[in-house]
Amino acid sequence: MFSHILIAHDLSREADLALQRAVDLARQYDARLTLLHVLEDHLPNALQENLREGAQRLFQQRLEQLGAPPTQVLLRKGRPALQILEEVEESRADLLVIGNHHHNAPELFIGTTLERVARHIDIPLLLAVGEKPAPYRKGLTALDFSLCACDALRSACSLLSAEGHLQAVNVMEVTGRLLAKAGSAGEYLKTQRELLEQLLKDELGNMKAAPRISLEVTHGTLPRALDEAIAATQPQFVTLGSHGRSMISQALLGSLALHYLQRPPCDVLVVK
């Protein structure tokens, strides 16, 4: 599904884990791979040149160690978030892979490069945090009737082979009054399941080699109910549709996406 993967690398250990995932996905899709590193622009020119040469050597060595396909390495100067977003637009990449930021201090997430990019990017963003990246065999996607959730569903399926398993979870925030009427609540959930089963057929009917898909329709509140599903399923990745495509809503990252980018339980794919 993806034809051009962009990996943003800041020379951290977390970025190197993300690079391993990006290399694996590039091989899986036979996709172009571009590695972007942004140098700080306030340093003296001589030091910048030394850093540029050192980074170039390091990236080439690491790509060879990982057995990466031919990869374009780009070194830019400026503000990381801005440079990443500009490269996404100019290169027409269709997937951005990035490593975790402040993984031990989620309260520092706001203002990070990841948070700034996630608010404004208009292509799927994969936050890769797995310690030992392995081919995806098990995933979970949050499912509702929105366009972005359907896009997220298809993206999740594309990450898995026909032998993989995708758990689709729909959380119904049923009111207490309705839950008090067990029959009514049960009928409500039954109707929701029937509609979502038809949605899955419509969305994935023409997909070749689709993974095995299980549907769970539950009641509760977000993100608690989804947290419980993730804990029970233990997926390698979670896929979320981030609502809103207007210029105003694009700048407001959905609260669910923000929650999981801030505290990722596994790899997180956000699709707008």
LINKADA-V22952 format. One record per residue. SS is DSSP state (A for helix, B for strand, O for the rest). Layout:
ss
SS
SS
This chain:
ss
O
O
O
B
B
B
B
B
O
O
O
O
A
A
A
A
A
A
A
A
A
A
A
A
A
A
A
A
A
O
O
B
B
B
B
B
B
B
B
O
O
O
O
O
A
A
A
A
A
A
A
A
A
A
A
A
A
A
A
A
A
A
A
A
A
A
O
O
O
O
B
B
B
B
B
B
B
O
O
A
A
A
A
A
A
A
A
A
A
A
A
O
O
O
B
B
B
B
O
O
O
O
O
O
O
A
A
A
O
O
O
O
A
A
A
A
A
A
A
A
O
O
O
B
B
B
B
O
O
O
O
O
O
O
O
O
O
B
B
B
B
B
O
O
O
O
A
A
A
A
A
A
A
A
A
A
A
A
A
O
O
O
O
O
B
B
B
B
B
B
B
B
O
O
O
A
A
A
A
A
O
A
A
A
A
A
A
A
A
A
A
A
A
A
A
A
A
A
A
A
A
A
A
A
O
O
O
O
O
O
O
B
B
B
B
B
B
B
B
O
O
O
O
A
A
A
A
A
A
A
A
A
A
O
O
O
B
B
B
B
B
O
O
O
O
O
A
A
A
A
O
O
O
O
A
A
A
A
A
A
A
A
O
O
O
O
B
B
B
B
B
O
